[in-house]
Amino acid sequence: MQRSLAELKQRVNELIESYGEDTTVAAFIFTPADVFVLDEDYEENYLPHEQAEEVLAAVGDTDYIYEQIGEIIDDEVHRITKSQNNTVLN
């Protein structure tokens, strides 16, 4: 899912209205500043804006990332609920 910063800001404001501003979230934001190639001297060479946008769009449209995050959430929910169930049983 790719968004502009303005769209992201609007969505964050909606979430704050729904859940409150102190609600914990997991968030990952990548910008053109994250799109670069390291040269042989380990210097960051940033892609032109249009290419950086293309890279970010491809990342945002990749289901793999969302599947992995979903699996991690499922694993953590299982771990926490299992731990809580064991505590109640003991």
N, C-alpha and C positions, 0 to 999 in steps of 0.2 A: 504494500500500500504506500504509494507516494503521495505526498501532500506538499503544498507550499507552506512557508512559515506562517502566513496569514491564516490558512486553513487549519493548521495545527493550533495556532493561538485560539481560534474560535472553538475548536474541539476541546481544548484544555479548559477554557472558560465554561463550557457546557458541563464538563466532568466536575469542575469545582462546584457548580450550582447543584449538581446531583449528589455528590459525595462529601463535599466540604473541602476546604483548602488544605487540611492537615492529613488527608488520606494518603496512605503509602501506595506508591505505584512502582512498577518496573518500567523503565523507559529507555529507549535506545534511539538516538538521533544522529544521523550522519549528514554532513553537509559537504559542499565542494572542498572544504578544507581537509576532508578525509580521503580525497581522491587524488592520489599522486603515485609517482613511480620513483623508487630510490635509484640513484645513479651509482656508479662504481665507487664514489666517495661518500656514499650514504647520504647524499643531499636529496631533499625532497623536491621533485619536479612536478608541479601541479598541472593537471590537464586543463586545457581551455574550458571555459564555462560550459559551452555546449556539450562537450564530451563528458564533463563531470555530471551534467544533468542526465545524459544518456546512461551513464553507469548507475547513478542513483535510481533512475527509473527502473532499470533492470533488476537492481537489488530489491526495490520495493515491490516488484511484481513476482518475486520468487517465492513460491509456496513453501519451499524447504525451510526457510527461516521460521515461518509461522508454525510449521509442523514440529520443528525442534523445540520451540518455546512452549507449544502445547504439551509436548511430552515431558518437558521439565516441570511444568506446572502440575501435570498429572502425578508425576513421581513425588513431588513435594507434598501435594495433598495427601497422597497415600502414606507417605512417611509420617506426616504430622498426625493424621487421623489414626494410624496404627499405633503411634507413640501414645496418643491420648487414650486409646482403647486399652492399651497395656497398663497405663497408669490407673485407670478406673478399675480394672480387674484385679490389680494387686492390692 
